[in-house]
Amino acid sequence: MFVIFEEKVAANGTRIGVARLNAEKTLNALSLEMIDLLTERLSAWAVDPDVAMVVLEGTGEKAFSAGADLHKMYEAMLAYHASAQRDDIRGNAYAAGFFGREYRLDYAIHTYPKPVLCWGHGIVMGGGVGLMSGARHRVVTNESRVAMPEITIGLYADVGGSWLLGRMPGAAGLFLALTGARLQASDALFVKLADYCIDHTRKPEVLEALMAQSWTGSHAANNRLLSGVLRGFAAANLAHGPLRQHFDLINNLCGRADLQEIVSAIAGLKTGDAWLAKAGATLAAGSPSTAALSSELQRRAKYLSLAEVFRMEFVASLHCARRPDFAEGIRALLIDKDQRPCWQPPTLAQITQEWTDGFFASPWKASEHPLADLGS
């Protein structure tokens, strides 16, 4: 089973729904089947008066979710690129289905009527961030590593990432989109991707405490109840992580006049700090189109609602599937594993505003957009 569902009975007979991603060999990477299963069960629990709250978690000790199943996406893109529909973003049925259903699920979690607790232990990346970020109560552990490293595969920080990153303090969001840098627990708290850091060994105690609560029919009261339980287990006075430690420098690097200067400053940074050095190296080796698109997305998303951002990202993601870098990035990282992608265009200097604007060209009228019904 790709997702394991349980219903645990609490002290007063109310139930806690538990959804466990169950693809441990692939670090719980999201497949279309998992997305559909989660959507169906969360929809049912949302209207079940006996279910007070929902827990999202992953099987195993290594990851909540490392992102999406990219192998199927790669196969679909190859077939699409070879087809007569390759110039129409609607022609890649698999990509349209995957991104559309994934974004609907993420939006449903963001707007879920009941408390959702996500236990983000281990690797939380890409699509895993999309699931966790929408939860009202987001837990990380000392072993959590949170990142949106899509620049390495020619995509971008999607799943609402344009909305999330643009609302982080200072220039942290732009830096993370450009570098895919990994965040440890304290930094995830700092940039508001998580709410609590709890020792993973205490998870059984947390679940036991949740089972002992007398949940009510009030979602607001249940949210307060859940917050109180989690605060009782949360670690205090965490040491600053590398992003917080280098926050002033990051703001300075990302405060340059234009994107080319920002990228040159980060990629060319001379430092003995391993975290900063890896961030710069990842940017230098990443897709220039992703860098340009990520910056433009955050600019455009600044005053948009979450639903509007998902609609914008849906179009951008299908353009990524149409253009060469996304497939090439997956090939170099996961298929041939040569780590030598041939980006097109190969440098940021060769990317024009017209090229970047092309990612936002939609074939649909607003009322016909596949995600038009998400909300305002």
N, C-alpha and C positions, 0 to 999 in steps of 0.2 A: 504494500500500500504506500503510495507516494506521500500521503499525509495521514497521520493517525489522529483520530478524534476521540476524546473522552469527555464524560460529564461526571464531575465529582460533586457529591452531595455535601453541602455545608451544614452548619450546626442547626439551622432552623428549617432545613428541608429544601432551601433554594439550591440551585446548581451553579457550578463554575464550569464553563466550557473550556476545554484545552485542545488546541490545535498544534500538533507537533510535525514539523517538516521532517520527512523520513527518507532522505537520500544521502546517507552519511558518506558514501564513497565519492560523491561529487560535492562534498561539503554543503549539502542541502541546497544546491543550485536550483533555482526555480525553473520548472518546466511548465508548459501550457496545461498539462494535466493537473499539476499542483495548484496552479492559479485558479482553474475551474473548480476544483474540489474546495478550496478555501472560500471562493466566492459563494458557492452553494450553501456551505455550512454556516458561514458568518451571516448570510441573509436569513437563514432559518433561526439562528440564535437571536438575531436582532428583534424578532417579533415573538419569541417564546417568553411568556411572562415569568416562567420559573428559572430562567437563566439570568443571573445577576451580573456576571462579568465574564470576560474571555481572557485566556492566557495564550499567547503565541510563543513557541519555543522551537528549538531544533534538536534533532537526534544527535547524540554523540557529544564529545568533549571539545571538538575542534572548531565548530562553526555553528552560528545561528543560520546564516545563509551567505554563501560567497558570491551571490549574484544570480545570473540567468544561465540557462543551458544554451551555450553559444554554438555548439556543434550543429544543432538543427537549424539555427539561424544562418550559419555559414552555408550549409547545403541549400537552403532556400534562396539565399542571395546568389549563389552560383547559377542556379537554374533560372532565376529571374534575369540576371545579367545576360544570359544567353537567349532570352526569349524576345519575341516581337514587342512585348509590353515594357521593355526595359527603360523607356523614357517617361513612363507614367507611374508615379509613386503608388497608385492604386493597384498596380499590376502584381505586386508582391503580396499575395494573399496571406502567407504565413506571417510575415512581418506585421502586416496590418492587424491580423488577428491577435498576435502575441502582444504587441504594444498596446492595442486597444483594450484587451482584457486585463492586462497587467495594470494599466493606469486606472481602469475602473475599480479594480480591487484596492489599489493604494488610496484612491479617493474615498472609497467606502470605509476604509479604516480611519482616515482623517475625520470623517463625518459620522462615525459610528455612534449610535445613541447610547450605548452602554460602555462602562469602563473597559478598556483593553490594556492589558499588561503584556509588554514584549520583553522577554528575557534574552537580551542580546549578548550572549556569552561567546567568546572566541571571535572568529572572523565574521564581520558584518560589512559586506561590500555591495555596491551596485544595487541590484534588486532587493537585497537584504536590507539596505538602508531605506529603500522605498517602503517596505513593510513596517520596519521599526519606527520610522519617523512619524507615521500617522497615528501610532498608538498614544493614548493619553498618558500612559505611565511607562516610561522606557528605562529599563535597567541595563547597565553594563557592569562588567566584572573587571578585576585586575588583569584578566587574560584577554579582554576584548581588544580587538583592533578594527577600527572603523575607518572605511575609506570609500572614495568614489574614484577609482583609478581608470576611468574609461578613456582617458587620453592615450593610454597604451594600446587600445584596440580601435582607435578611430571613431569612437562614438562620442559621448559627452555625459556629464552627470545628469541623467534623466530621472525618471520616476519622481518628478516634482523637485528635482535637485536645483533647478534654476530658481525656484521659489525659496527653498531652504537655504541655499548658499548665499543668496542675496540678502538674507536677513540675519546673517552672522555678524558678530562684532568686527568693526574695522574692515580690513581687506582680506580677512580670513577666508571668506567664501571664494573669492577669485583665486587666491593662492592654492586652495585645495583643488579647485577645478582644473587648474593648470598643471599641478604637480602630482595629483593623486596621492598625496602624503597620507600615511596612516596615523590615526589618532588613537592614543591610549585613553583609558577611562576618564582621567581628569580633563583632558582636552575635549573629549566628547561632551562632557558636562559644560565646559566653558563656551563652546560654540552652539550649545542648546540642541545637540543631537541626542542627548540623553538627559534623564532627570535624577537618577540615583545610581550610585556605585555600591554594589553589594557583593560580598565575598561569595564566590560560586559554591563553596562548600556549605553555605547556609541556605541554599535553595530549598532543600526539604523542609527546613524550619519555616521559611517564608510561606510555602504552600500549606503547611500545617496551620499556620496562623490565619491564612485566608479561609481555610476550612472551618475555623473556629468562630468566624464572624457571623453575626446575624444580619445578613443582607436584607435590604428592603426593596420596595417597588419604586423607589426614587433613584433615578440615575445620578442626580447631583449628590445625594447623600452617600450613595455607594462609591462615587469618586472620592469623596472626602474620607470615607472609611478605608479605601484602598491606599490613599496617600498616607494616612496615619500608620498603617501597617508597614509600608515600605520605608517610611522615615525612621521607624524603629530599628531597622536593620542596616540602614545606609551608613557607609563609611564617612567619617568627618575628617577635615583637614588633610585632604589629599595633596601630595606634592604636585607642583605645577608640571605639566607635560611640556614637550619641546615646542609646541605651537605657542603656548602661553609664554614660555620663556623667551621666545624670539618674536613676540607679537609686535614690538616696536619696529624691529628690523623688517618684518613682513609688510607692515604698513608702509614703510619707507620704500621698499622694493616695488610694491604694487601701486605706489603713488606717482609713478612717472607719467610723462605727458601722453604717451600712447602705448598700445599693446606691444608693439615691437620693442620699445625700450624696456617695458616690464619683463618680457620674456628674456631679453638679452641680459638684464640685471640678475634675474633668478638663475638662469642657466649658467651664467658666467661667474657666479659667486664663488670666491675663494674662501673656503672655510674648512676647519678641522672637525666641525660638528657632523656626525654621520647622518643624522636625520635631515639636516639642511642639504647636505651633499647629495643624498639619494633623491630628494625632491628636485633639485636642479638637474640631476642626470636623467630623471624620468621625463621632465619637461623637454630637455634637449633631444631625447630620443622619441618623443611622442609625436602625434599627428598635428601638423601645423593647422590643418582645417579645424580640428577639435579645439585648439586654443582660440582661434578666431570665433568659432561658433559659441563656445562657452562664455566668452566675454560679451558677445552680442546678446545671448540669451539672458544673462543676468541684467543687462541694461534694459532690455525690453520687458522683463518680468517684474521690474521694480514696483510698478503700480498696478499690477494685474492681480486678480483673485486667483486662488489655487486652481479652480476649475478652468479659468482662462489659460493658466500656465500649462495644465495638462493638455489642453487642446493645441496650444502652440508647440509643445514638445512632441506631440503625436505627429504633426506634420514634419518637424525637423528630423525626427527619428526615421521616418520613411524616406526622407531625402538622404539620410546617412546610409540607409540600406540600398539606395539607388546609386550613390556615388561609390568610388572604389575603395576608400580608406577603411571602412568598417570591415569588409570582407578580408582585406589585406592584413589588417591588424590581427584578426582572429587567426588567419593562416600562419602568420609569423609567431604568434604566441602559443597557439594550441594545436595547430594541425601539423605543420612542418617543424615547428619549434626551433627555427633558426634565429629567432630574435632579430631579424633584419628586415623589417617592413620597408617597402618602397612607397612612400607617401606621395600622393598627387593632390595638389602641388607639393613639391618637396621642401619648400621653405615658406615661412610666414611672409617674407617680403614679396612673394609671388601671388599672395592672396589679395584679391581686390574686394572692395565693398560689394560690388555686384555679385561676386562669387558667394560671399557670406549671406547676402540678402536672398539668394536663391534657395537657401534652406527653409525659408518662411513662405515660399510660394505655394498656396493651397489650391487644389483643384475643386474644392467644395465651397459653396456659399455657406455663410455662418449657420443658417438653419439646417443645412444638410450635412454638417460635419459629423463624423461618426461618434463624437463625444459631445454633441450639442446639448444633450440632456443632463449632463453632469451637474449643472447649477450655474448660477450667475457669476 
